[in-house]
Amino acid sequence: MPAPARATRFFRLPAIAAIAVAAMLVLGLASCGGDSGGDESTGSTPSASDFPSAEGKTIDEVLTAQTPSEMVVSPAASVFDLGKNRYPFGVFNVDRSQVDDAEVALYFAKTAQSPVQGPLPATVETLETKPAFRSKGSEAPGEATSVYVVNDVKFDRSGPWLAIALINGEDGTESTRLPSPTVGQFPGVAQVGKKAPKVSTPTAASVGGDLSKIDTRQPPSSMHEADLQDVLGKKPVALLFATPALCQSRVCGPTVDAAEQVKAEVGDGVEFIHMEIYNENDPSKGLRPQLAAYGLQTEPWVFLIGKDGKIKQRMEGAFGVEELRAAVEDLKASG
C-alpha cells in the first residue's frame, strides 16, 4: 500500500497532468444535455497537410513562425514510454471555457536542434453517451464531455521531450508551447505486452450486494460481477480504474459511463471490471492496493487485457465511447 504522502500526490498528479486538472473542470460546458439526441460520435480529424511542415526546421522555428495563441492546450496524461503513445489533451480559452471544435496538431522533438516529429493532427473524441448509460450528475456543469487525442506519438529516447501545438484559427495558424513530456518517468505502470498483475478485485458478492462499498457511481456500474484473479488468463478483460464521485479532473464519471455503453453494445465475451480508487471510498484511508499493483498515480486508466493474460492496450485519462469501442473490438479480434 502506498504511503499517505503518495496517496495525496495521486490526486495532485504529476506536474504535466496537474495542468489539465483545472481545465478539465470546465469540459462539461460543451455538450452535456445538448441537442445531440444522445447519439455519440467521433469528431473529424484534420489532415496533416492543413498544418505547416516541420521539414528542415527546429521546433522553435515552427513555434515562432506562427502567431502566439491565447488558447491553452492542456495535456491530460503524464505516463509516456518508448515506442508509440496515446497523447490526450484539452483546449481552452483564457476564461477556462472549453474549445471543442479546434483543429490542432502536435509537434515533438528530442532537443532544440533535433528533427521534428509532426504535424500530428488530433481527433476530438466526445465523452457523451446515450441517455440510458448516463450516471446521475453526468450532465452537471463542469463534467467533462470531450477530449482531443493523438494516437501515434512515437518516442525513441527516454527523458524530457519538447512539445508544441499549432491551432488553425480564423486568422491563420497560431502556436503554443506545451509542458515537456518525460518519457520513461513512470516505469512502474503495468506495461503493454507484459502479463497483467494478478490481483483480487472486490465484487458484488464479496460486499454482500452493497455496491456502495465498492462504487461511487450513481447508480453503481454493472462491472462488479467477476474477481480479476478468477478471470485473468481465461477471458479478455477491460479493467477500469476510476472514482466517479471523487475524481478531481471530472473525467472519471464520463469514462465509466462510456465503459457501460461499450459493455452493453460490444462487450460479449469480455469481462468488464470497474475498480474504485480509495479504501472504503474514503480519501483519508489511502489508495486501494490494486492501484499499487498496477503502478498507478493518476486516474482514470483502462487496461485491455487479452485471454492470454497480457496487456494489449492501455489508456490514461479521458476516453469516449468510440475510442473504447475500437479498443474492445481489437481486444476481441486478438483472441
N, C-alpha and C positions, 0 to 999 in steps of 0.2 A: 504494500500500500504506500503511495507517495506520502511524503511528509506534508504537514499542513501548509508550509510555505509553498510547496509545489502546487497544491490544490488551488491556492489563491492565484498563482501565476497562470493556472489553466484558464481562468476566465478573464484575466487581464490580457492574456495572449502574448505570444512573442511579438517583437517590435513591428514586423510587417503586418501581421494580422490585426494588431491593435488599431491601426489606422482605419481599418474597414469597419470597426465596431460602430463608431458614431454614425458613419454614413449609412450602414445597414439599418439603423434605427428608423430611417425615413423611406426605406424601399417600398413600403406599403402604399405610398401616395399615388403610385402609377395606375393600378388597375383593379385593386380589391373592390368587389361589389360593382364592377363596371358593367358595360353592355355587351360583354363577350358571350353571354348566354351560357357561361360555364364551360366552354369548349376550349381547352388549352391548345396552344400552338407554339411552334418554334419560329423565332424571328429569322429574317433573311440574313445572309452573310455577304458583306460587300466583297468585291473582287480585289485581289492584291494590286491589280493594275489601277485601282482607284486611288492609290496612295503613292507618294514619292518613292522612287527606287533608292536603295541604300548602296548600290554597287559603286565601289571606289570611294566611298565616303566613310568618315568616322561617325560614331553615334552622336557626338556633339555637333558635327556638321549637319546631320539630319535634323537634330533638335533645333538648332539656331536658324536654320533656313526657313522656319515657319514662324508664324505669329504666336507668341505665348498664349496659351489658353487660360481662360478664367475658370474652366471646369476642373473638377477634382476627379482623378481616376484613382480608386482605392482598391488595392489588392485584397482578395478575400481568402487567401491561403498563405501558408508560411512554410510548408514542407515540400521541398524540391529535391529530386535525386538525379543522378547521372542518367542520361537517356531521355526518352520522351516524357513530357509532363503536361498536365492539365493546369491552366492558369485562369482562375476565375477572378472577376473584379466588378466593381460598381462604378457608375459615372454619375456625378452630382454637380449641381450648380453651387455657387458660393453660399447661397442661403440654405444649403443642405437638401433642397428638393431634388428628387431623382430625375435623371435623364434616361429614358428607357428606349429611345429610338435613334441614338447616335451611331454614326459609322466610325468605328475605331479600329486601328491596327497597332500592334505592339512591335517593338524592335528591341533586340538584346545584343550585347557584346561582352566579351570576357574582360576587356580593358578598353581604355580610351582610344587605343590605336588598333585594336583588333577588328577583323572583318565583322560586319553587322549581319545578324540574322533577322530578316524581316523584309517587307512588311508581312505581319501575320494577322490577317483580319479576324475580328471577333464576331461570334454569333450571340444574339440576345436570346436567352432562354427564359421563358415565363415560368414562374413558380405557381401559377394559378392551377387549380384542379377543378374537376366537375363538382357541382354542389354536394352531391352525395358523399364526397370524400373530404369535405372541409370540416375541420375541427372548430369548436367554439373559440371565438377570438381571432380566427384567421382573417377576418375582414376588418379588424380593428385598425385604426390609423397607426402607422409605424410598423406593421407587419410586412415582411419582405415579399415582393411579388416578381422580381426578375433579377437576372444576373448575366453578365457578359462572360463568355468563355472562349478561350483559345486552347485547343486540344493538342497542338503539335509543337509545343515549345521544346527544343532539344538542347540539353546542356551536356557538354563533353568534358567539363572540368569542375572539380569541387571548389567551393569558395564563393565569394561575392561576385555578382554579375551587374553590369549596368543595364538599365531598362528605361525606355521612354514610350509614350503613347502619342500617336497622331490622330486627330479628330477632324473629320470633314465637316466644316461648318458652312453657313450660308455665304460667308465672305471669304471662303478659302480654307486651307488646311491649317489647323492650329496644333500646337505641341505642348507637352508637359512631361516633366521627368517623374519617374516612379521610384519608390524605395528600392534599394538593391536587393534582389532575391539572393539568398545564400544557399548554394547547392550543397547537400550533404550535412546540413546543420543538425538534422534530427534523424540519425541513423537507427534509432531505437524503434521507430514506427514500423509496424509489420509491412514487409516488402512484397511487392508483386512478384510472382514466380516462386515465392517461398511457401512452406507449409503454414497455414493459419494457426495461431496459438490455440490449443485445445483447452478451453475453459468452460466452466459451467455457467449458464445464464439462467436467471430466475424465470419461472413460468407461472401461468395462471394456477396450475395445480400446486406449485410449491408455496404459494401465498394463500391457499385456501379459497381461491377465486376472488380475492380482494385486490383487484388490479391497481387500485390507488397506491399500493405499496411499491409498485414497480413501474408506474407510468403516470407522468404528469399531464398527459394529453387529456382533453375533454371532448368527446368521450375517449376512454382508453383505446389504443390501437388494437388491431386484431393479430398482432405479431408477437404473441407470448405463448404459443402452444408448445413449441419444441425447445428443449435444452440444447444449446450448441454442441456440447460434448457428446450428445447422443446421435446427432445427425452429421457431424463433421466427418468427411471422408466417405459418406454414404449417399449423399444427395447434394445438389447445388444449394448454396446458401447466400442470401443477401442479408448481411449483418449491418444494422444501422445503429450508430451511437448518436443520441440526440436527447435533449431535455426540453420539450416544447414550452413548458411553463416557466422555466428558469434560465432560458437562453438569453444572453445579453445582446447577441447580434440580431435577434428576431428572425433568423432564417431556419431555426430548428423545427418550429411548428409546420411551416410550409413543406419542408423536406419530408417530414413524417406523413403529411397528407399526400404528397406525391407518391411515397412508397406504398401507401394504402391503395391508391388508384392503380398503380402498376401491378401490385399483387393481385388485385381483383381482375385485371384485364389480361395479363400475360404471365401471371405467376404460377401457372400449373407446373408442378414438378420441382419448384424452387421453394425452399423454406425461408420465409422472411422472419427475421428476429430483430426486434427493437430493444435496444439496451439503454436504460437511463444512465445518468452521469453520477449523481451523488448517492451515497449511502442513505437509505431511508428517505430519499428525495429531499435531503436537508443539507444545504451547502456547508453548514457548520460541522457536519460529520464526515467531511472529506469525500474523495472520489471512490467510486466502486472499484474493486480490484481488477475487474475486466479491462478497464482503461489502461491500467499499468501493464497488463499482459500484452496489449496492442501498442504500447508506447505512445499513447495519445496525450497531447497537451492542449488541443483545440477541439472544437466540435461545431457543427456536425461532421461525421465521417460515415461513409458506407463502403463496406468491403464486399466484393463479389467473389465468392469462393466456389471453386469447381468441385465436382463429385470426387475428385482425387484429393481433396483437402488443401489444394494450393490456391493462393490468392491470384485471381485472374485480372482484377482491376480494382482500383480504389479511387474514391473521390473525396476530397476535403472541401468543406464549405457548402454553399448553396448549390442545389441542382434541381431541375424541373422534371416533369413527367416524361417528356420526350427523351431527355438525356438518359434518365434512369431506365426507361423502357428499352432503349437501344442497348444499354449495358446488360440488362437482364436477358434480352434476346440473344446477345453474343454469348452470354454465360450458358444458356440452354444449348446453343449450337455447338459449344465446345465439348459437350458431353460431360 
